[in-house]
Amino acid sequence: MKKDSKIFVAGHRGMVGGAILRKLQSENYTNIIVRNHSELDLTNQQKVNEFFAAEKPEYVFLAAAKVGGIMANQAAKADFLYDNIMISMNVTHAALEYDCKKLLFLGSSCIYPKLAPQPIKESALLTSSLEPTNEGYALAKISGLKYAEYIFNEKNKEFISVMPTNLYGIGDNYDKERSHVLPALIRRFHEAKIANEKSVTCFGDGSPLREFLFVDDLADLCVFLMNNYNEAETINAGVGKDITIKELAETVAEIVGFNGEILWDTTKPNGAPRKLVDITKAKNLGWTAKTKLKDGIKIAYEDFLKRFG
């Protein structure tokens, strides 16, 4: 990308799109296009085509998605499947039709099989069954990355994809029904601290292992890949190590300053037992994440306090 290339960041109001926008601005890219949902509904094919016909972006970061935590995904599989397929297909197809130079599709590590060998290589995709609780979202993301892959191979277009592990950081979603595990813990422990509660109850039994990537590190990788990567196969984005949900809860409680007891509701689902992605490909390209988990959680909590504190 040149500094004056016309770049569309789809989903700039979300955590990932916002981080990509910050990264591009910090590197002095000067011709960035954004639209919020009220200005452009990405599930509406006609509106998306009209936007691309008028603006003709050269590069597209497809970070827009309907997202949520384990309970939201489990309760609304149909909505997560429909909305995310429509967003992925509409934007990617329009990028093809209106001759974008390059598109980067953002997926999620939940696309991989529930019991994939750990750490999960990119080649594990579609080798066995998915985690049932977020199957709708995963199927939509698989469709999106496969569509980009097919276009790459059949249309000779540089449409690439990146599969991040669990993300957190500035601009995260703290909605009680729709947030992911780390922001949910930040909010729950903060509210418990303010209310002087003696205990906090968390979902599951605390045993699942999860990997967490600071969102600004992902944005750094996305811009790096847009400028340096040109292959059909997706690239995993992660930090190369994981932590139990129990350890995560204890770490968040410490950073937030909650000193009460942490209890576990084992009637709630755990999700997949482990999700650690293999980051060999990214490392071989010369990229590694920079932010340590504790440092990132501190930044995320500071952002939470600015927005909601």
N, C-alpha and C positions, 0 to 999 in steps of 0.2 A: 504494500500500500504506500502511496505517496502521501505527503502531509496534507495535500489538498484533494485527495481522492474523496468521492462522495460515498459516505459510509452510513448505512442504516442499522441502528441498534434496535432490534425488535424486543420489547419488554424492558425498556430502560427504567420503568418505575419499580421493577422487581429488584431483588437483592443482586442477582447475577448481572442483569442488564445494567443496573446502576454502577456496579463495580467496573464493568467493561467501559462504560461511558467515562468514569473517572480516570481510568487508565489511558484511554485515547486522548482525553483532554490534557492529562499530565505529560503526554508525549507530543503535544502540540499538533494533533490532527485538527484541522480547521473547518472541515465540511461534513459535519455529523448531522444526520437526520434522525429525529425521534418523533413519535406520536403516542399519546396516551390512549387508553381504551375508548374514551368518549370521542376522540378524534378519528380513531381507526380500530374497528372491531376485526381482529385477525381471524375470527371464525367465519367471517362473511367474505366469500370468494370474490364477489363482484367488487366490493370496497377495496380489497387487497389488490386486485388487478388494476383498478383505477388509480390507486396510490402509486404502484410501480410504473404504470404508463406515464404518469405525470412527473414523477421524481427521478426515475431511472437510476437507482443507486448502483454503484460499481461493486461494493462489498456489503455483505449482510452478515451480521451476528444474530442468529436466531436464538435468543434467550427467553422469549416469551413462552409462558406455560401456565396451566392451571395446576397449582401445587398444594400439597397439604401433608399432614402427618399421618401416622398409621391408622388412627381412628377415622379421619376424614376420608382417606383412600378406601378403607374397608366399607364405609357406609354409602359411598357414591361412586362406585366403579363405572357405571354407565356415563356419568357426567365427565369423569376424568378421562375416559376413553374417547368420548366424542369430542370434547373441547380440544384436547391435545392433538388428536389426529387432524382435526380441521385446521388448527393453527399451523402445524407442521407442513401439511400438504399445500395449503393455500400459499404460504410464504415461499416455500421451496419451489413450487410450480411457477409462481410469478417471477421468481428470481431467474428461473430457466427461460421462461417465455420472453422476458424483457432483457435478456442477455447480460446478467450480472457477471462480473469477472470471477467472483469467488464467494462462496457461502460457507459459514461455519455453523453447524447444527449442534446445540447443546442437549445432551441426553442426561442420563442418570445411571448410577451403578445398579439400580434396581432392575435394569433390563436383564441382568445376568441370572442364571438359574439359582434357585433357593439353596441348593446344596452343591454349588460349583466348587471344584478344588480351589483351595486358598494358597497364596493370593490369586485372585481371579485374573486370568489372561483375557485379552480381547477376543481370542479364539473360542472362549467358552460360550459365547452367545449362541442361543438356540440349541444347546446340547442336551438340556433336560428341562423339567417344569419350573415355572416361576413361583415366587413367594405369593400365595393366594391373596394376602391382605392388600397388596397394591398392584394386582395383576392388570387392572384396567389402564392405569398410568403407564406401567411397563410396556404393555402391548402398543400403546400409542407411540412411545419413545422408540421402540424397536422399529415400528413402521416408518417413523421419521428418518432414522439413521439409515435404514435400508433403502429408502427412496433416494436419499442423498448419494448413497453408494452406487445404486443402479444408474443414476444420472452421471456420476463420475465415470463409470465404466462404459456406458452406452452412448453418452452424448458428448464425451470429451470435455466436461466442465469440471472445474476445480471446486467441487462441493465436498467438504470434509466434515468430520464430526469428532467431538470430544465427550468422553463419559466421565464426569466428575463423581467422586465419592460424596458422602454427606457434607453439606456446606453450611457455613455459619458466618456471621460477621455483620458489618454495617448494612443497615436497611433490612434486616431479617424480619420475618413475619411472626408476631407474637400473639396472634389470635388464639383464643383458648381452644377452639375446635379444629383449627387448621394448621397449627404450627408444628414444626418438626421437633425432635427430641431435645436438642440443645437449647434453642430459644424457649421451648416450653419449660425446661428446668430453670432457666434464668428468671422467667416471669414468676414461676411458682415459688421459688426460694425467696425472691425479692418481696413478693406479697406476704409470704409467711413471716419474713423478718419484720416488715412494717407492722404487721398485726400481732407480733410477739407470740406466734403460734409455737407450740412445743414440738410439733412433728409435721412432716410433709410425706404424703403417700405418692409413690411413683408407680407407673404401669409396669407389669411383668414382674420378673424375679431378679432383674439386674444382671443376669448372666450373659446376654448377647454381647458380642464384640462389634464395635463400630469404629470406623476411621473417619476423621474430620479434617476437612480442608478449609482454610480461611479463604473467603470469597475473593479477596483482592489478589491472592496468589493464583486462583483460577483465572481471573481476568488477565493477569500477566501472561499466563500460559496461552490463553485464547488469542491475544494479540501476537504473541510469539509464533503460534501455529499459523495464523493468517499470513504471516510474512515468511514462514520458513518450512511449512509442511505441505506436501502435495501427494498424498496417497489416499486410496479409497478406504482402507481399513481405519476404524476409529482409534482414538488414542485415549487411554485411561489417564485420569487426573486424580492424584492422591498424594499422600505423604509417606506411604510405605510402612506404616505401623498403626495398630489399633488399640482400643481401650475398652474395658467392659462398661456397660451402662452404669453399673454400680460405682465404679471408679470415677466415671464422668460426673455422676450426681454429687459425689463427695467433693470433687474439684470445683464444680459450680457453686456448691453451698459455701465452700471456703472463700471463693472470690467474692461472692455476693455478701457474705458476712452472716449467713444463717447458721446458728449454733445448735439447733434442735435435732431431734431424731429423724432419720430417714427410714420410712416404712415402705413395703412393697405389696402391691395388689396383684397377686398371682392369678386372679380371674381374668385379668386383661392380657391380650396377646403379646408375646415377645417379638414377633416377626422372625426374620431369618436369624439363625444362630450366629452367623459371622458374615461380614461383607468387607473384605480387604482386597483392594485392587492391586494388580501387578503394574508397577509404574516403570518397568524396564524400558519400554519404548520412549517415553518422555525423557528419561534420564539419558538414554543414548543420543537423543537429539540435543542434549546439553541443558535441559531444564530440570530444576528441582524447586520444591516449595520452600519458602523462607521463614514462615511464621510458625513459631512453636505454639502448641495448643493453649497453654496457660496464658501466654501473651495475647493470643487471638480472643480468648474468652474475656479477658480484661477489656479489650477494645470493644467487643460486642456489648458488654455490660455498660460501658460508658455511653455507647450509642443508645442503648435502651433507656438509660436515665435521662439523656437529652430529649428523647422523644416522648417518654411516658412517666419519667420520674417525678 
